[in-house]
Amino acid sequence: MTLDYLIVGAGPAGLQLAALLEADGKRDYLVLEQAGIPGAFFATFPRHRQLISINKPHTGSDDPELNLRLDWNSLLSDDPTLRFTGYTERYFPDADVMVRYLADFAAKTGARIRYHSRVTSVRKADGVFEVRAGEEVFRARRLVVATGVSQPYRPDIPGLELAEQYADMPVDPRDYLDQKVLIIGKGNSAFETADSLMETTTLIHVAGPSSIRMAWRTHYVGHLRAVNNNFLDTYQLKSANAILDGDVKRIERDGDGFTVTFSFSRADEVVKELRYDRVLVCTGFAFDASIFDDTCRPRLAVRDRFPAQTPAWESVNVPGLYFAGTITQERDFKRSTSGFIHGFRYGVRALHRILERRYGDAPWPAEKLDATGELIADAVIARVNRTSALWQQFGFLADVVTVAGSDARYHDEVPVEYFTGTGLRTPDHDYEHAFVVTLEYGPEHDQVDPFDVTVHRVAQDVPGQAHDAAYLHPVVRHHRAGQVVATHHLAENLENRWDRPETHVAPLVAFVDRCLSS
């Protein structure tokens, strides 16, 4: 039997796609999972068990779509019992809750999963993928890899093999009692580890060549989060610990400890030898492409950490090979949220629609409306005031309104680059105009300190100045003949309500009318 889709990995992304295919009921599919449970990654990671994805049951709203803006852990489902917010009230939940939630999601959605099926090889012959797991070989026309970043990323440092990896280092702080510890890496896993060990170690140095970037400044949730940054106080307030900016040149065994040669990047290139009792490597993870043979090995990108992908999340060099989940962050690396559940849950839904459009001749779901400035503006305003997809996947996913004569159609949650490259035309709707609606931060929003009260900010609710606003706000771009010919920014608003008649609605109606009459 040759399946329509074979999904590798029963983590959040694999479960999300399986649930959509199961509900659709049109395709033969199967999920292969090497572990005995779904979401097995969360049984181990993060090592100190606290998630940094927020969970807020108490929002003051009963709108399930709006509430997903503050629920970063739920997968998409019409079943209200499958909201993560019903499992715990902790703002930063324990990872064990995620394990339980994903097991329930798999069971209640009826996802077809083959557990204890570790994929060992993938080849492609005559346009069909042949996937070996144990003694079985599965065949599929399309393969969707949702394995996440499953192997540690190891920088090229001589002697790195002597260090302890984040994946298997001890997590009991007493195991590091009175020791000097070097942590290589400057991301959340490094600082999560440093915060956990501060009470028992003699000192901790956190080292790496890159600058620390704070998520509250860049708006990228993968940068250092405040929940993990207590260590910064201990450095800046002279409490024994330090952050080293530069490169680890080599690690050498020195009796019971280690000598580390370090080149400082901000101290006239000074090179020093530093001694530690322990060296921990917390440098993140990478995609494992070792299962693919030469017939279908995907090209890699971003220092070979992710598969290179088209705007449809298809391999750039292997037709029919698609990706879902955290590995899709190659498309918006450190710019939006495709690397996290609250982002890629919408990416997976968009992928499902792309697959149905490509292989099932199904048009992108759309609502019809009359092509007037007032009705189009009303539809846009209604969506931007409650959508979670555009809120989470800012600048990456868009709602698109296409117009052919008096016929307008509203399509939601379309990847921006997919639309600009492929479009949404159907045999009965050869549109002339398109309005692409996104939520975006302002220009150079990550270059200023948002807490600096001396920095001038554009006044809220003032039409005509919104293009300079730093905070998240709606942007509407008019496309014609494949080109952006006009852009309109809606004024930012503290309550994230863009529905004031004179401030938001009337200027948008006027903009759409001008575009339609151009």
TORSE-950802 format. One record per residue (C-alpha): residue in three letters; x, y, z. Coordinates in steps of 0.25 Angstrom, whole numbers, plus 2048, in hexadecimal, padded with zeros to 3 digits. Each point is the difference from the previous one (the first is absolute). Example, Ala and Ser with C-alpha at 12.3 -4.5 7.8 and 13.67 -1.06 7.14 Angstrom:
BEGIN
+------+-----+-----+-----+
! type !   x !   y !   z !
+------+-----+-----+-----+
!  ala ! 831 ! 7EE ! 81F !
!  ser ! 806 ! 80E ! 7FE !
+------+-----+-----+-----+
//
This chain:
BEGIN
+------+-----+-----+-----+
! type !   x !   y !   z !
+------+-----+-----+-----+
!  met ! 800 ! 800 ! 800 !
!  thr ! 805 ! 80E ! 7FC !
!  leu ! 7FB ! 80B ! 80A !
!  asp ! 7FD ! 80E ! 7FC !
!  tyr ! 808 ! 805 ! 80C !
!  leu ! 80A ! 7FA ! 809 !
!  ile ! 803 ! 809 ! 80C !
!  val ! 80D ! 7FE ! 808 !
!  gly ! 7FF ! 804 ! 80E !
!  ala ! 7F4 ! 801 ! 80A !
!  gly ! 804 ! 80D ! 807 !
!  pro ! 7F7 ! 80C ! 800 !
!  ala ! 801 ! 802 ! 7F1 !
!  gly ! 7FE ! 7F2 ! 7FC !
!  leu ! 7F4 ! 7FF ! 809 !
!  gln ! 7FB ! 80D ! 7FA !
!  leu ! 801 ! 7FC ! 7F2 !
!  ala ! 7FA ! 7F2 ! 803 !
!  ala ! 7F4 ! 806 ! 807 !
!  leu ! 7FD ! 809 ! 7F4 !
!  leu ! 801 ! 7F4 ! 7F6 !
!  glu ! 7F8 ! 7F7 ! 809 !
!  ala ! 7F5 ! 80B ! 801 !
!  asp ! 800 ! 802 ! 7F1 !
!  gly ! 7FF ! 7F1 ! 7FE !
!  lys ! 805 ! 801 ! 7F1 !
!  arg ! 80E ! 7FA ! 801 !
!  asp ! 807 ! 7F4 ! 804 !
!  tyr ! 80B ! 803 ! 80A !
!  leu ! 808 ! 7FB ! 80B !
!  val ! 809 ! 805 ! 80B !
!  leu ! 80D ! 7F9 ! 804 !
!  glu ! 805 ! 803 ! 80E !
!  gln ! 80D ! 7FA ! 805 !
!  ala ! 7FC ! 801 ! 80F !
!  gly ! 7F4 ! 7F9 ! 807 !
!  ile ! 7F9 ! 80D ! 802 !
!  pro ! 7FD ! 80D ! 7F8 !
!  gly ! 808 ! 80C ! 804 !
!  ala ! 80B ! 7F8 ! 806 !
!  phe ! 80A ! 80C ! 7FE !
!  phe ! 7F8 ! 807 ! 80C !
!  ala ! 803 ! 7F4 ! 809 !
!  thr ! 80F ! 804 ! 800 !
!  phe ! 800 ! 80F ! 7FC !
!  pro ! 801 ! 80A ! 805 !
!  arg ! 80A ! 7FA ! 80A !
!  his ! 7FB ! 808 ! 80C !
!  arg ! 7F2 ! 7FD ! 7FC !
!  gln ! 7FA ! 80E ! 7FF !
!  leu ! 7FA ! 804 ! 7F3 !
!  ile ! 802 ! 80F ! 7FB !
!  ser ! 7F3 ! 800 ! 7F8 !
!  ile ! 7F6 ! 807 ! 807 !
!  asn ! 7F2 ! 7FB ! 805 !
!  lys ! 7F6 ! 809 ! 804 !
!  pro ! 7F2 ! 7FB ! 803 !
!  his ! 7FB ! 80D ! 806 !
!  thr ! 7FE ! 80A ! 7F4 !
!  gly ! 7F3 ! 807 ! 803 !
!  ser ! 7FB ! 7FB ! 7F3 !
!  asp ! 7F7 ! 7F4 ! 7FB !
!  asp ! 805 ! 801 ! 7F2 !
!  pro ! 808 ! 7F3 ! 7FD !
!  glu ! 807 ! 807 ! 7F4 !
!  leu ! 805 ! 80C ! 808 !
!  asn ! 804 ! 7F7 ! 80C !
!  leu ! 80A ! 7F9 ! 7F8 !
!  arg ! 808 ! 80C ! 7FF !
!  leu ! 804 ! 7FD ! 80F !
!  asp ! 800 ! 7F1 ! 7FF !
!  trp ! 80D ! 7FC ! 7F9 !
!  asn ! 7FE ! 7F1 ! 803 !
!  ser ! 7F3 ! 7FC ! 7FA !
!  leu ! 7FF ! 7F9 ! 7F3 !
!  leu ! 7F4 ! 804 ! 7F7 !
!  ser ! 7F4 ! 7F8 ! 802 !
!  asp ! 7F1 ! 802 ! 800 !
!  asp ! 7FF ! 7F8 ! 80D !
!  pro ! 800 ! 80A ! 80C !
!  thr ! 806 ! 7F5 ! 809 !
!  leu ! 80D ! 800 ! 7F8 !
!  arg ! 804 ! 80E ! 805 !
!  phe ! 80D ! 800 ! 808 !
!  thr ! 7FA ! 80B ! 809 !
!  gly ! 7F7 ! 7F5 ! 806 !
!  tyr ! 80C ! 7F8 ! 805 !
!  thr ! 807 ! 80A ! 809 !
!  glu ! 7FF ! 80E ! 804 !
!  arg ! 80F ! 801 ! 801 !
!  tyr ! 805 ! 80C ! 7F7 !
!  phe ! 80D ! 7F8 ! 7FD !
!  pro ! 7FB ! 7F2 ! 800 !
!  asp ! 808 ! 7F3 ! 804 !
!  ala ! 804 ! 7F8 ! 7F4 !
!  asp ! 7F9 ! 7F4 ! 805 !
!  val ! 7F3 ! 807 ! 7FE !
!  met ! 803 ! 801 ! 7F1 !
!  val ! 803 ! 7F1 ! 800 !
!  arg ! 7F2 ! 7FD ! 806 !
!  tyr ! 7FA ! 80A ! 7F7 !
!  leu ! 806 ! 7FB ! 7F3 !
!  ala ! 7FC ! 7F1 ! 804 !
!  asp ! 7F1 ! 805 ! 801 !
!  phe ! 801 ! 808 ! 7F3 !
!  ala ! 804 ! 7F3 ! 7F9 !
!  ala ! 7F6 ! 7F8 ! 806 !
!  lys ! 7F4 ! 809 ! 7FF !
!  thr ! 803 ! 804 ! 7F1 !
!  gly ! 802 ! 7F2 ! 7FC !
!  ala ! 80D ! 803 ! 7F9 !
!  arg ! 806 ! 7F3 ! 7FA !
!  ile ! 80D ! 7FE ! 806 !
!  arg ! 80A ! 7F4 ! 800 !
!  tyr ! 808 ! 801 ! 80C !
!  his ! 80E ! 7F9 ! 803 !
!  ser ! 802 ! 802 ! 7F1 !
!  arg ! 80E ! 807 ! 7FF !
!  val ! 803 ! 804 ! 7F1 !
!  thr ! 80E ! 7FB ! 7FC !
!  ser ! 800 ! 803 ! 7F1 !
!  val ! 7F9 ! 808 ! 7F6 !
!  arg ! 801 ! 7FF ! 7F1 !
!  lys ! 7F8 ! 804 ! 7F4 !
!  ala ! 7FD ! 7F7 ! 7F4 !
!  asp ! 7F7 ! 803 ! 7F4 !
!  gly ! 7FA ! 80C ! 807 !
!  val ! 7FD ! 7F8 ! 80D !
!  phe ! 806 ! 801 ! 80D !
!  glu ! 805 ! 7F3 ! 807 !
!  val ! 801 ! 802 ! 80F !
!  arg ! 806 ! 7F4 ! 808 !
!  ala ! 7FD ! 7FF ! 80F !
!  gly ! 804 ! 7F3 ! 806 !
!  glu ! 7FD ! 7F5 ! 7F7 !
!  glu ! 7F5 ! 807 ! 7F9 !
!  val ! 801 ! 809 ! 7F4 !
!  phe ! 7F5 ! 80B ! 7FE !
!  arg ! 7FD ! 806 ! 7F2 !
!  ala ! 7FA ! 80E ! 7FE !
!  arg ! 7FE ! 80A ! 7F5 !
!  arg ! 803 ! 80B ! 809 !
!  leu ! 809 ! 800 ! 80D !
!  val ! 7FE ! 80B ! 80B !
!  val ! 80C ! 800 ! 80A !
!  ala ! 7FC ! 806 ! 80D !
!  thr ! 80B ! 7FB ! 809 !
!  gly ! 804 ! 80D ! 805 !
!  val ! 80F ! 803 ! 803 !
!  ser ! 804 ! 7F3 ! 805 !
!  gln ! 80F ! 800 ! 802 !
!  pro ! 809 ! 809 ! 808 !
!  tyr ! 806 ! 80B ! 7F8 !
!  arg ! 80F ! 7FF ! 802 !
!  pro ! 809 ! 80C ! 7FD !
!  asp ! 80E ! 7FD ! 7FA !
!  ile ! 808 ! 801 ! 80D !
!  pro ! 80C ! 7F6 ! 802 !
!  gly ! 7FE ! 7F8 ! 80C !
!  leu ! 7F1 ! 802 ! 801 !
!  glu ! 7FE ! 7F1 ! 801 !
!  leu ! 806 ! 802 ! 80E !
!  ala ! 7F4 ! 809 ! 805 !
!  glu ! 7F3 ! 7FC ! 805 !
!  gln ! 7F4 ! 802 ! 7F6 !
!  tyr ! 7F3 ! 807 ! 804 !
!  ala ! 7F8 ! 7F3 ! 7FC !
!  asp ! 807 ! 7F7 ! 80B !
!  met ! 806 ! 809 ! 80A !
!  pro ! 7FC ! 7FE ! 80F !
!  val ! 7F5 ! 80A ! 804 !
!  asp ! 801 ! 7FF ! 80F !
!  pro ! 807 ! 80D ! 805 !
!  arg ! 807 ! 7F8 ! 80B !
!  asp ! 808 ! 7F9 ! 7F5 !
!  tyr ! 807 ! 80D ! 7FE !
!  leu ! 803 ! 803 ! 80E !
!  asp ! 80C ! 80A ! 802 !
!  gln ! 804 ! 7FE ! 7F1 !
!  lys ! 804 ! 80A ! 7F6 !
!  val ! 7F7 ! 7FE ! 7F4 !
!  leu ! 802 ! 805 ! 7F1 !
!  ile ! 7F3 ! 800 ! 7F8 !
!  ile ! 802 ! 801 ! 7F1 !
!  gly ! 7F4 ! 807 ! 7F9 !
!  lys ! 7F8 ! 80D ! 802 !
!  gly ! 7F2 ! 7FB ! 7FE !
!  asn ! 7F4 ! 7FC ! 809 !
!  ser ! 806 ! 7F2 ! 803 !
!  ala ! 80D ! 806 ! 804 !
!  phe ! 7FA ! 80A ! 80A !
!  glu ! 7F5 ! 7F6 ! 804 !
!  thr ! 80C ! 7F8 ! 805 !
!  ala ! 807 ! 80B ! 806 !
!  asp ! 7F4 ! 805 ! 808 !
!  ser ! 7FE ! 7F2 ! 805 !
!  leu ! 80F ! 7FE ! 805 !
!  met ! 803 ! 80E ! 806 !
!  glu ! 7FD ! 7FC ! 80E !
!  thr ! 80A ! 7F5 ! 801 !
!  thr ! 80B ! 803 ! 7F7 !
!  thr ! 80D ! 808 ! 803 !
!  leu ! 7FE ! 808 ! 7F3 !
!  ile ! 7FA ! 7FF ! 7F3 !
!  his ! 805 ! 806 ! 7F3 !
!  val ! 7F7 ! 800 ! 7F4 !
!  ala ! 807 ! 801 ! 7F3 !
!  gly ! 7FE ! 802 ! 7F1 !
!  pro ! 803 ! 809 ! 7F4 !
!  ser ! 7F3 ! 806 ! 7FE !
!  ser ! 7F9 ! 80C ! 807 !
!  ile ! 7F5 ! 7FD ! 80A !
!  arg ! 7F3 ! 804 ! 7FA !
!  met ! 7F4 ! 802 ! 809 !
!  ala ! 7F2 ! 7FB ! 7FB !
!  trp ! 7F9 ! 80C ! 806 !
!  arg ! 808 ! 809 ! 7F7 !
!  thr ! 801 ! 7F8 ! 7F3 !
!  his ! 7F2 ! 7FA ! 801 !
!  tyr ! 806 ! 7F2 ! 7FC !
!  val ! 7FC ! 7F6 ! 80B !
!  gly ! 80C ! 7F8 ! 7FE !
!  his ! 809 ! 80A ! 805 !
!  leu ! 803 ! 801 ! 80E !
!  arg ! 7F4 ! 800 ! 808 !
!  ala ! 7FE ! 808 ! 80D !
!  val ! 7FC ! 7F3 ! 808 !
!  asn ! 80E ! 7FB ! 7FD !
!  asn ! 809 ! 80D ! 802 !
!  asn ! 802 ! 801 ! 80F !
!  phe ! 80E ! 7FC ! 7FD !
!  leu ! 802 ! 80E ! 7FA !
!  asp ! 7FE ! 806 ! 80D !
!  thr ! 80B ! 7F8 ! 807 !
!  tyr ! 80A ! 804 ! 7F5 !
!  gln ! 7FD ! 80F ! 7FF !
!  leu ! 7FF ! 801 ! 810 !
!  lys ! 80D ! 7FA ! 802 !
!  ser ! 7FC ! 7F3 ! 806 !
!  ala ! 80B ! 7F7 ! 7FB !
!  asn ! 7FA ! 7FB ! 7F3 !
!  ala ! 803 ! 806 ! 7F2 !
!  ile ! 7FC ! 800 ! 7F2 !
!  leu ! 80C ! 7FE ! 7F6 !
!  asp ! 7FF ! 806 ! 7F2 !
!  gly ! 809 ! 7F8 ! 7F6 !
!  asp ! 804 ! 7F3 ! 7FB !
!  val ! 804 ! 7F3 ! 807 !
!  lys ! 80C ! 7FC ! 7F9 !
!  arg ! 802 ! 7F2 ! 806 !
!  ile ! 7FD ! 7F8 ! 80D !
!  glu ! 80B ! 7F7 ! 806 !
!  arg ! 800 ! 7F7 ! 80C !
!  asp ! 807 ! 805 ! 80C !
!  gly ! 801 ! 7F6 ! 80B !
!  asp ! 7F2 ! 7FF ! 806 !
!  gly ! 7FB ! 80D ! 7F8 !
!  phe ! 802 ! 807 ! 7F3 !
!  thr ! 809 ! 80B ! 7FA !
!  val ! 7F8 ! 808 ! 7F6 !
!  thr ! 807 ! 809 ! 7F6 !
!  phe ! 7F7 ! 80C ! 7FE !
!  ser ! 801 ! 80C ! 7F6 !
!  phe ! 7F9 ! 80D ! 805 !
!  ser ! 7F9 ! 808 ! 7F5 !
!  arg ! 7FF ! 80D ! 808 !
!  ala ! 80D ! 800 ! 807 !
!  asp ! 80A ! 803 ! 7F5 !
!  glu ! 800 ! 7F1 ! 7FC !
!  val ! 806 ! 7FC ! 80D !
!  val ! 802 ! 7F1 ! 801 !
!  lys ! 7FF ! 7F9 ! 80D !
!  glu ! 801 ! 7F3 ! 806 !
!  leu ! 7F5 ! 7FD ! 80A !
!  arg ! 7FE ! 7F4 ! 80A !
!  tyr ! 7F3 ! 7FA ! 803 !
!  asp ! 7FB ! 7F4 ! 807 !
!  arg ! 7F4 ! 7FD ! 7F6 !
!  val ! 7FE ! 805 ! 7F2 !
!  leu ! 7F1 ! 7FF ! 7FB !
!  val ! 7FC ! 801 ! 7F1 !
!  cys ! 7F2 ! 807 ! 7FF !
!  thr ! 801 ! 804 ! 7F1 !
!  gly ! 7F2 ! 7FC ! 7FB !
!  phe ! 7FC ! 7F5 ! 7F7 !
!  ala ! 800 ! 7FE ! 7F1 !
!  phe ! 7F8 ! 7F7 ! 7F5 !
!  asp ! 805 ! 7F2 ! 7FE !
!  ala ! 801 ! 7FD ! 7F2 !
!  ser ! 808 ! 7F3 ! 801 !
!  ile ! 7F3 ! 7F7 ! 7FD !
!  phe ! 800 ! 805 ! 7F1 !
!  asp ! 808 ! 7F9 ! 7F6 !
!  asp ! 805 ! 807 ! 7F3 !
!  thr ! 7F3 ! 7FE ! 7F9 !
!  cys ! 7F9 ! 80A ! 809 !
!  arg ! 80A ! 807 ! 809 !
!  pro ! 7FA ! 80E ! 803 !
!  arg ! 809 ! 80C ! 7FE !
!  leu ! 803 ! 807 ! 80D !
!  ala ! 801 ! 80F ! 804 !
!  val ! 803 ! 809 ! 80C !
!  arg ! 80E ! 7F9 ! 803 !
!  asp ! 7FA ! 7F3 ! 7FD !
!  arg ! 7F6 ! 800 ! 80B !
!  phe ! 7F3 ! 800 ! 7F8 !
!  pro ! 7FB ! 7FA ! 7F3 !
!  ala ! 7FF ! 80B ! 7F5 !
!  gln ! 7F1 ! 802 ! 7FC !
!  thr ! 7F8 ! 807 ! 7F6 !
!  pro ! 7F4 ! 809 ! 805 !
!  ala ! 7F7 ! 7F4 ! 800 !
!  trp ! 80A ! 7F9 ! 80A !
!  glu ! 804 ! 7F6 ! 7F5 !
!  ser ! 80F ! 7FC ! 7FF !
!  val ! 807 ! 809 ! 7F5 !
!  asn ! 806 ! 7F4 ! 7FA !
!  val ! 7F7 ! 7F4 ! 803 !
!  pro ! 7F2 ! 801 ! 7FA !
!  gly ! 7F5 ! 7FA ! 809 !
!  leu ! 809 ! 802 ! 80D !
!  tyr ! 7F9 ! 809 ! 809 !
!  phe ! 803 ! 805 ! 80E !
!  ala ! 7F8 ! 804 ! 80C !
!  gly ! 802 ! 806 ! 80E !
!  thr ! 80D ! 806 ! 806 !
!  ile ! 808 ! 7FD ! 7F4 !
!  thr ! 7F8 ! 809 ! 7F8 !
!  gln ! 806 ! 80C ! 807 !
!  glu ! 80A ! 800 ! 7F4 !
!  arg ! 7F6 ! 808 ! 7F9 !
!  asp ! 7FF ! 80B ! 80A !
!  phe ! 80D ! 7FE ! 808 !
!  lys ! 800 ! 809 ! 80D !
!  arg ! 7F6 ! 809 ! 7FA !
!  ser ! 7F2 ! 7F9 ! 804 !
!  thr ! 7FB ! 7F4 ! 807 !
!  ser ! 801 ! 7F4 ! 7F7 !
!  gly ! 809 ! 7F9 ! 809 !
!  phe ! 7F6 ! 7FF ! 80B !
!  ile ! 7F2 ! 7FA ! 802 !
!  his ! 7F9 ! 80D ! 801 !
!  gly ! 805 ! 803 ! 7F2 !
!  phe ! 802 ! 7F3 ! 7F9 !
!  arg ! 7F2 ! 7FB ! 803 !
!  tyr ! 7FB ! 80A ! 7F6 !
!  gly ! 80B ! 7FD ! 7F7 !
!  val ! 7FC ! 7F1 ! 800 !
!  arg ! 7F1 ! 804 ! 7FD !
!  ala ! 805 ! 809 ! 7F4 !
!  leu ! 809 ! 7F4 ! 7FC !
!  his ! 7F3 ! 7F7 ! 800 !
!  arg ! 7F9 ! 80A ! 7F7 !
!  ile ! 80C ! 801 ! 7F7 !
!  leu ! 800 ! 7F1 ! 7FE !
!  glu ! 7F1 ! 7FF ! 7FD !
!  arg ! 801 ! 80B ! 7F6 !
!  arg ! 80C ! 7FA ! 7F9 !
!  tyr ! 7FC ! 7F1 ! 801 !
!  gly ! 7F1 ! 801 ! 802 !
!  asp ! 7FC ! 80C ! 7F7 !
!  ala ! 7FA ! 806 ! 80C !
!  pro ! 800 ! 80F ! 800 !
!  trp ! 805 ! 808 ! 80C !
!  pro ! 7F4 ! 802 ! 809 !
!  ala ! 7F9 ! 80D ! 7FE !
!  glu ! 7F4 ! 808 ! 804 !
!  lys ! 7F9 ! 808 ! 7F5 !
!  leu ! 7FC ! 80F ! 801 !
!  asp ! 7FD ! 80B ! 7F8 !
!  ala ! 80C ! 808 ! 7FB !
!  thr ! 7FD ! 80E ! 807 !
!  gly ! 80A ! 807 ! 808 !
!  glu ! 7F6 ! 800 ! 80C !
!  leu ! 7FE ! 7F1 ! 800 !
!  ile ! 80E ! 7FC ! 7FE !
!  ala ! 805 ! 80A ! 80B !
!  asp ! 7F5 ! 7FA ! 809 !
!  ala ! 805 ! 7F2 ! 7FE !
!  val ! 80F ! 804 ! 802 !
!  ile ! 7FD ! 808 ! 80D !
!  ala ! 7F8 ! 7F4 ! 805 !
!  arg ! 80B ! 7F6 ! 7FE !
!  val ! 80C ! 809 ! 805 !
!  asn ! 7F9 ! 802 ! 80D !
!  arg ! 7FF ! 7F1 ! 803 !
!  thr ! 809 ! 7F8 ! 7F8 !
!  ser ! 80B ! 7F8 ! 807 !
!  ala ! 807 ! 7FB ! 7F3 !
!  leu ! 804 ! 80E ! 7FB !
!  trp ! 803 ! 804 ! 80E !
!  gln ! 809 ! 7F4 ! 803 !
!  gln ! 806 ! 7FF ! 7F2 !
!  phe ! 802 ! 80F ! 7FE !
!  gly ! 805 ! 804 ! 7F2 !
!  phe ! 800 ! 7F2 ! 7FC !
!  leu ! 7F2 ! 7FC ! 7FF !
!  ala ! 7F5 ! 809 ! 7F9 !
!  asp ! 7F2 ! 801 ! 7FD !
!  val ! 7FE ! 802 ! 7F1 !
!  val ! 7F4 ! 807 ! 7FA !
!  thr ! 7FF ! 7FE ! 7F1 !
!  val ! 7F7 ! 808 ! 7F7 !
!  ala ! 7FB ! 7FD ! 7F2 !
!  gly ! 7F6 ! 80A ! 7FC !
!  ser ! 7F5 ! 800 ! 80A !
!  asp ! 804 ! 7F3 ! 806 !
!  ala ! 809 ! 800 ! 80C !
!  arg ! 805 ! 7F4 ! 808 !
!  tyr ! 806 ! 800 ! 80E !
!  his ! 80B ! 7F5 ! 802 !
!  asp ! 806 ! 7FF ! 80E !
!  glu ! 80E ! 7FC ! 805 !
!  val ! 808 ! 7FF ! 7F2 !
!  pro ! 80F ! 800 ! 801 !
!  val ! 804 ! 80E ! 7FA !
!  glu ! 80B ! 7FA ! 7F7 !
!  tyr ! 7F7 ! 7F5 ! 7FC !
!  phe ! 7F6 ! 80A ! 7FB !
!  thr ! 80A ! 809 ! 7F9 !
!  gly ! 806 ! 7F4 ! 7F9 !
!  thr ! 7F4 ! 7F7 ! 7FD !
!  gly ! 7F4 ! 809 ! 802 !
!  leu ! 7F2 ! 7FB ! 803 !
!  arg ! 7F9 ! 800 ! 7F2 !
!  thr ! 7F5 ! 7F6 ! 7FD !
!  pro ! 7F9 ! 7FD ! 7F2 !
!  asp ! 7F4 ! 809 ! 805 !
!  his ! 808 ! 80B ! 807 !
!  asp ! 80B ! 806 ! 7F7 !
!  tyr ! 802 ! 80C ! 809 !
!  glu ! 805 ! 80E ! 7FD !
!  his ! 803 ! 805 ! 80E !
!  ala ! 805 ! 7FA ! 80D !
!  phe ! 801 ! 806 ! 80E !
!  val ! 80A ! 7F9 ! 808 !
!  val ! 7FD ! 802 ! 80F !
!  thr ! 80B ! 7FE ! 80B !
!  leu ! 803 ! 804 ! 80E !
!  glu ! 80E ! 806 ! 801 !
!  tyr ! 80A ! 807 ! 809 !
!  gly ! 805 ! 80D ! 7FB !
!  pro ! 80D ! 803 ! 7F9 !
!  glu ! 80D ! 7FD ! 808 !
!  his ! 7F7 ! 7FC ! 80C !
!  asp ! 80B ! 7F7 ! 806 !
!  gln ! 80B ! 80B ! 7FF !
!  val ! 7FA ! 809 ! 80C !
!  asp ! 7FE ! 7FD ! 80F !
!  pro ! 7F1 ! 7FF ! 801 !
!  phe ! 801 ! 804 ! 80F !
!  asp ! 808 ! 80D ! 7FD !
!  val ! 7F6 ! 80B ! 803 !
!  thr ! 808 ! 80B ! 7F9 !
!  val ! 7FE ! 7F9 ! 7F2 !
!  his ! 7F5 ! 807 ! 7F8 !
!  arg ! 7F4 ! 7F7 ! 7FD !
!  val ! 7F6 ! 802 ! 7F5 !
!  ala ! 7F3 ! 805 ! 807 !
!  gln ! 7F5 ! 7F5 ! 801 !
!  asp ! 7F4 ! 801 ! 7F8 !
!  val ! 805 ! 80B ! 7F6 !
!  pro ! 7FE ! 7FD ! 7F2 !
!  gly ! 80B ! 803 ! 7F6 !
!  gln ! 80B ! 7FD ! 80A !
!  ala ! 7FE ! 7F1 ! 801 !
!  his ! 80B ! 7FC ! 7F6 !
!  asp ! 80A ! 805 ! 80B !
!  ala ! 7F9 ! 7F9 ! 80C !
!  ala ! 80A ! 7F6 ! 807 !
!  tyr ! 7F5 ! 7F7 ! 806 !
!  leu ! 7F8 ! 7F5 ! 7F9 !
!  his ! 7F5 ! 805 ! 7F7 !
!  pro ! 7F9 ! 7FC ! 7F3 !
!  val ! 806 ! 803 ! 7F3 !
!  val ! 7F8 ! 7FF ! 7F3 !
!  arg ! 807 ! 7FF ! 7F2 !
!  his ! 7F9 ! 801 ! 7F3 !
!  his ! 806 ! 7F7 ! 7F6 !
!  arg ! 7FD ! 801 ! 7F1 !
!  ala ! 807 ! 7F9 ! 7F4 !
!  gly ! 809 ! 7F9 ! 80A !
!  gln ! 805 ! 80D ! 806 !
!  val ! 7FD ! 808 ! 80D !
!  val ! 7FB ! 80D ! 7FB !
!  ala ! 7FB ! 806 ! 80D !
!  thr ! 801 ! 7FE ! 80F !
!  his ! 7F7 ! 804 ! 80C !
!  his ! 804 ! 7FF ! 80F !
!  leu ! 7F5 ! 800 ! 80A !
!  ala ! 804 ! 809 ! 80D !
!  glu ! 805 ! 7F8 ! 80B !
!  asn ! 7F7 ! 7FE ! 80D !
!  leu ! 803 ! 7FC ! 80E !
!  glu ! 7F4 ! 7F7 ! 801 !
!  asn ! 803 ! 7FA ! 7F2 !
!  arg ! 7F2 ! 804 ! 7FB !
!  trp ! 801 ! 806 ! 7F3 !
!  asp ! 7F1 ! 804 ! 7FE !
!  arg ! 7FF ! 80F ! 803 !
!  pro ! 7F7 ! 806 ! 7F5 !
!  glu ! 808 ! 80C ! 7FD !
!  thr ! 80E ! 7FB ! 804 !
!  his ! 800 ! 7F2 ! 7FA !
!  val ! 7F4 ! 7FD ! 7F8 !
!  ala ! 7FE ! 80C ! 7F7 !
!  pro ! 80E ! 801 ! 7FC !
!  leu ! 800 ! 7F1 ! 7FC !
!  val ! 7F3 ! 802 ! 7F8 !
!  ala ! 806 ! 80C ! 7F8 !
!  phe ! 80D ! 7F8 ! 7FD !
!  val ! 7F8 ! 7F4 ! 7FB !
!  asp ! 7F7 ! 809 ! 7F8 !
!  arg ! 80C ! 807 ! 7FA !
!  cys ! 807 ! 7F3 ! 7FC !
!  leu ! 7F3 ! 7FA ! 7FA !
!  ser ! 7FE ! 80C ! 7F7 !
!  ser ! 80F ! 801 ! 7FC !
+------+-----+-----+-----+
//
